[in-house]
Amino acid sequence: MYIGTRHSSAGLSRLRDHLFQVSSGTKSKLEEVRNIVRAGAQVGVTLILVKPESLRLAVEEELLQANSRYIGQLPWNKRGVVARRKRLAFPKA
């Protein structure tokens, strides 16, 4: 999973830059995406429209914190996540 922020007007172009083309201005994950798809994984995209847009950063911050508590979560996110040394092992079912 990757969580990214962008104003709604630029969201799709940001997604394209990250996943479908290699751009000098963005750290594209195109090769990583290709590798996991070749290995049989599926890729999905979920977009969340936040209104008013002024709340967008707060929603992102909450999503990052809630989804980075465990080792292996959000490997592509670098900012706003729980520090790797503080992450927990997944609880046993």
N, CA, C and O of each residue as an XYZ file, in Angstrom:
372
protein
N       0.847     -1.174      0.000
C       0.000      0.000      0.000
C       0.888      1.231      0.000
O       1.960      1.251      0.606
N       0.420      2.244     -0.688
C       1.084      3.547     -0.690
C       0.011      4.596     -0.454
O      -1.056      4.528     -1.065
N       0.261      5.550      0.404
C      -0.668      6.646      0.657
C       0.003      7.927      0.199
O       1.096      8.263      0.653
N      -0.655      8.635     -0.698
C      -0.088      9.875     -1.206
C      -1.099     10.994     -1.171
O      -2.306     10.755     -1.214
N      -0.611     12.206     -1.094
C      -1.514     13.356     -1.066
C      -1.393     14.132     -2.363
O      -0.333     14.199     -2.986
N      -2.478     14.693     -2.732
C      -2.492     15.558     -3.901
C      -3.853     16.215     -3.942
O      -4.856     15.611     -3.561
N      -3.886     17.439     -4.399
C      -5.186     18.079     -4.606
C      -5.951     17.254     -5.629
O      -5.344     16.642     -6.507
N      -7.255     17.230     -5.528
C      -8.074     16.380     -6.389
C      -7.810     16.632     -7.868
O      -7.881     15.701     -8.671
N      -7.512     17.859     -8.239
C      -7.292     18.175     -9.646
C      -6.028     17.531    -10.201
O      -5.919     17.351    -11.414
N      -5.068     17.177     -9.342
C      -3.800     16.606     -9.807
C      -3.636     15.143     -9.410
O      -2.597     14.544     -9.688
N      -4.626     14.568     -8.774
C      -4.505     13.216     -8.249
C      -4.206     12.155     -9.290
O      -3.319     11.327     -9.088
N      -4.929     12.164    -10.400
C      -4.718     11.134    -11.414
C      -3.368     11.271    -12.105
O      -2.742     10.266    -12.441
N      -2.914     12.499    -12.320
C      -1.602     12.666    -12.945
C      -0.500     12.190    -11.996
O       0.507     11.637    -12.439
N      -0.690     12.405    -10.697
C       0.282     11.922     -9.701
C       0.330     10.395     -9.694
O       1.408      9.802     -9.640
N      -0.824      9.776     -9.746
C      -0.905      8.322     -9.804
C      -0.202      7.795    -11.055
O       0.561      6.831    -10.985
N      -0.457      8.416    -12.175
C       0.194      8.024    -13.428
C       1.716      8.162    -13.316
O       2.460      7.287    -13.758
N       2.169      9.268    -12.723
C       3.612      9.494    -12.580
C       4.267      8.428    -11.707
O       5.398      8.021    -11.974
N       3.573      7.977    -10.674
C       4.148      6.984     -9.772
C       4.120      5.566    -10.336
O       5.059      4.798    -10.126
N       3.061      5.219    -11.043
C       2.850      3.813    -11.396
C       3.027      3.447    -12.859
O       3.289      2.283    -13.163
N       2.895      4.393    -13.774
C       2.840      3.997    -15.162
C       3.890      4.609    -16.077
O       3.997      4.218    -17.239
N       4.649      5.541    -15.583
C       5.709      6.113    -16.408
C       6.878      6.524    -15.530
O       6.707      6.888    -14.367
N       8.060      6.460    -16.106
C       9.245      6.863    -15.370
C       9.456      8.346    -15.629
O       9.666      8.773    -16.764
N       9.396      9.113    -14.560
C       9.521     10.564    -14.652
C      10.736     10.997    -13.853
O      11.017     10.430    -12.797
N      11.454     11.987    -14.338
C      12.638     12.455    -13.621
C      12.268     13.162    -12.322
O      13.076     13.197    -11.394
N      11.071     13.724    -12.237
C      10.673     14.475    -11.054
C      10.028     13.635     -9.964
O       9.871     14.103     -8.837
N       9.652     12.405    -10.280
C       8.953     11.543     -9.322
C       9.723     10.242     -9.190
O      10.252      9.727    -10.175
N       9.786      9.720     -8.001
C      10.438      8.421     -7.806
C       9.448      7.338     -8.214
O       8.721      6.796     -7.381
N       9.431      7.036     -9.497
C       8.487      6.087    -10.059
C       8.673      4.706     -9.458
O       9.795      4.279     -9.186
N       7.564      4.016     -9.255
C       7.587      2.645     -8.756
C       7.226      1.676     -9.866
O       6.812      0.548     -9.599
N       7.382      2.113    -11.125
C       6.971      1.306    -12.262
C       7.628     -0.069    -12.252
O       6.943     -1.072    -12.453
N       8.916     -0.141    -12.027
C       9.597     -1.439    -12.050
C       9.125     -2.339    -10.912
O       8.947     -3.540    -11.110
N       8.921     -1.774     -9.727
C       8.410     -2.568     -8.607
C       7.005     -3.077     -8.889
O       6.676     -4.219     -8.565
N       6.170     -2.225     -9.497
C       4.808     -2.631     -9.859
C       4.861     -3.764    -10.877
O       4.147     -4.756    -10.732
N       5.688     -3.632    -11.893
C       5.822     -4.697    -12.894
C       6.262     -6.009    -12.259
O       5.736     -7.070    -12.594
N       7.220     -5.941    -11.349
C       7.719     -7.160    -10.711
C       6.647     -7.874     -9.896
O       6.545     -9.100     -9.957
N       5.851     -7.133     -9.138
C       4.834     -7.811     -8.331
C       3.699     -8.352     -9.199
O       3.106     -9.378     -8.868
N       3.392     -7.671    -10.306
C       2.368     -8.181    -11.218
C       2.873     -9.440    -11.912
O       2.122    -10.403    -12.062
N       4.126     -9.447    -12.333
C       4.710    -10.655    -12.948
C       4.705    -11.835    -11.983
O       4.599    -12.989    -12.398
N       4.822    -11.533    -10.694
C       4.818    -12.584     -9.672
C       3.399    -13.069     -9.356
O       3.220    -13.973     -8.540
N       2.394    -12.472     -9.999
C       1.033    -12.947     -9.818
C       0.152    -12.086     -8.928
O      -1.022    -12.400     -8.731
N       0.697    -11.012     -8.390
C      -0.104    -10.145     -7.523
C      -1.005     -9.240     -8.363
O      -0.753     -9.011     -9.545
N      -2.038     -8.745     -7.739
C      -2.921     -7.778     -8.378
C      -2.657     -6.404     -7.775
O      -2.279     -6.283     -6.610
N      -2.861     -5.384     -8.578
C      -2.690     -4.012     -8.126
C      -4.060     -3.346     -8.130
O      -4.796     -3.421     -9.114
N      -4.387     -2.704     -7.035
C      -5.649     -1.978     -6.949
C      -5.386     -0.545     -6.550
O      -4.343     -0.223     -5.980
N      -6.339      0.307     -6.854
C      -6.219      1.725     -6.528
C      -7.509      2.165     -5.848
O      -8.606      1.873     -6.323
N      -7.365      2.862     -4.744
C      -8.505      3.449     -4.058
C      -8.264      4.950     -3.955
O      -7.217      5.385     -3.475
N      -9.209      5.718     -4.395
C      -9.116      7.166     -4.291
C     -10.135      7.632     -3.263
O     -11.266      7.147     -3.237
N      -9.738      8.559     -2.430
C     -10.632      9.131     -1.429
C     -10.734     10.626     -1.695
O      -9.735     11.343     -1.638
N     -11.928     11.086     -1.983
C     -12.160     12.506     -2.205
C     -12.549     13.135     -0.871
O     -13.578     12.789     -0.290
N     -11.729     14.050     -0.394
C     -11.957     14.689      0.902
C     -12.499     16.097      0.659
O     -11.891     16.904     -0.044
N     -13.649     16.365      1.255
C     -14.237     17.699      1.155
C     -14.565     18.186      2.547
O     -15.191     17.450      3.309
N     -14.175     19.380      2.910
C     -13.415     20.316      2.100
C     -11.952     19.869      1.972
O     -11.432     19.148      2.824
N     -11.316     20.305      0.910
C      -9.935     19.893      0.638
C      -8.970     20.312      1.728
O      -7.889     19.735      1.845
N      -9.328     21.285      2.517
C      -8.445     21.732      3.597
C      -8.244     20.638      4.647
O      -7.304     20.720      5.438
N      -9.094     19.627      4.673
C      -8.951     18.509      5.612
C      -8.096     17.369      5.062
O      -7.820     16.399      5.768
N      -7.679     17.485      3.811
C      -6.945     16.420      3.126
C      -5.695     15.976      3.880
O      -5.472     14.775      4.029
N      -4.886     16.896      4.352
C      -3.645     16.534      5.035
C      -3.912     15.833      6.363
O      -3.174     14.925      6.743
N      -4.959     16.247      7.069
C      -5.311     15.588      8.330
C      -5.744     14.147      8.078
O      -5.376     13.249      8.835
N      -6.518     13.921      7.028
C      -6.953     12.563      6.687
C      -5.741     11.713      6.315
O      -5.635     10.562      6.738
N      -4.830     12.275      5.527
C      -3.625     11.533      5.152
C      -2.817     11.156      6.392
O      -2.368     10.016      6.518
N      -2.632     12.098      7.295
C      -1.851     11.833      8.501
C      -2.463     10.680      9.308
O      -1.741      9.800      9.778
N      -3.775     10.685      9.465
C      -4.456      9.612     10.196
C      -4.290      8.266      9.494
O      -4.036      7.254     10.147
N      -4.430      8.249      8.170
C      -4.261      7.002      7.408
C      -2.839      6.467      7.524
O      -2.636      5.263      7.684
N      -1.862      7.353      7.443
C      -0.462      6.934      7.560
C      -0.181      6.318      8.930
O       0.445      5.263      9.021
N      -0.639      6.968      9.981
C      -0.391      6.458     11.329
C      -1.119      5.137     11.567
O      -0.552      4.217     12.158
N      -2.350      5.037     11.120
C      -3.145      3.827     11.352
C      -2.650      2.634     10.545
O      -2.863      1.487     10.939
N      -1.990      2.896      9.418
C      -1.587      1.807      8.533
C      -0.085      1.563      8.502
O       0.411      0.913      7.582
N       0.641      2.067      9.479
C       2.088      1.826      9.497
C       2.550      1.327     10.863
O       3.721      1.479     11.213
N       1.655      0.742     11.624
C       2.016      0.250     12.960
C       2.835     -1.030     12.931
O       3.589     -1.313     13.862
N       2.684     -1.806     11.856
C       3.298     -3.129     11.820
C       4.401     -3.206     10.771
O       4.376     -2.491      9.769
N       5.358     -4.079     11.017
C       6.478     -4.298     10.106
C       5.931     -4.717      8.747
O       5.056     -5.579      8.660
N       6.443     -4.112      7.702
C       6.041     -4.465      6.345
C       4.930     -3.606      5.766
O       4.669     -3.678      4.565
N       4.277     -2.808      6.572
C       3.218     -1.946      6.055
C       3.804     -0.674      5.459
O       4.801     -0.147      5.953
N       3.192     -0.197      4.416
C       3.559      1.048      3.741
C       5.058      1.149      3.442
O       5.696      2.122      3.844
N       5.626      0.171      2.752
C       7.067      0.214      2.495
C       7.501      1.375      1.597
O       8.671      1.757      1.627
N       6.597      1.945      0.804
C       6.970      3.020     -0.110
C       6.800      4.392      0.509
O       7.335      5.369     -0.015
N       6.081      4.494      1.598
C       5.919      5.798      2.251
C       7.131      6.071      3.131
O       7.562      5.207      3.895
N       7.668      7.258      3.021
C       8.856      7.629      3.797
C       8.534      8.628      4.899
O       9.191      8.619      5.940
N       7.549      9.483      4.699
C       7.225     10.533      5.663
C       5.864     10.284      6.284
O       4.952      9.775      5.633
N       5.738     10.649      7.549
C       4.457     10.594      8.220
C       4.079      9.254      8.796
O       3.004      9.109      9.378
N       4.950      8.264      8.643
C       4.641      6.921      9.121
C       5.324      6.666     10.465
O       6.218      7.408     10.871
N       4.889      5.608     11.144
C       5.536      5.193     12.380
C       6.972      4.788     12.035
O       7.193      4.064     11.064
N       7.940      5.244     12.816
C       9.345      4.920     12.564
C       9.530      3.403     12.484
O       8.940      2.666     13.273
N      10.336      2.939     11.548
C      10.519      1.492     11.344
C      10.966      0.776     12.615
O      10.552     -0.357     12.860
N      11.795      1.413     13.417
C      12.294      0.773     14.641
C      11.203      0.622     15.703
O      11.361     -0.150     16.649
N      10.096      1.358     15.547
C       9.004      1.298     16.519
C       7.835      0.424     16.056
O       6.835      0.290     16.761
N       7.970     -0.165     14.868
C       6.877     -0.984     14.349
C       6.818     -2.335     15.052
O       7.828     -2.850     15.530
N       5.649     -2.880     15.101
C       5.399     -4.143     15.792
C       5.270     -5.288     14.807
O       4.989     -5.083     13.626
N       5.478     -6.497     15.308
C       5.204     -7.674     14.502
C       3.687     -7.813     14.388
O       2.955     -7.408     15.291
N       3.214     -8.386     13.276
C       1.771     -8.593     13.107
C       1.262     -9.498     14.217
O       1.923    -10.476     14.566
N       0.103     -9.190     14.773
C      -0.454    -10.075     15.807
C      -0.846    -11.413     15.196
O      -1.259    -11.478     14.038
N      -0.717    -12.455     15.961
C      -1.080    -13.791     15.482
C      -2.588    -13.951     15.558
O      -3.227    -13.533     16.523
N      -3.140    -14.563     14.528
C      -4.603    -14.748     14.475
C      -5.080    -15.824     15.414
O      -6.279    -16.096     15.483
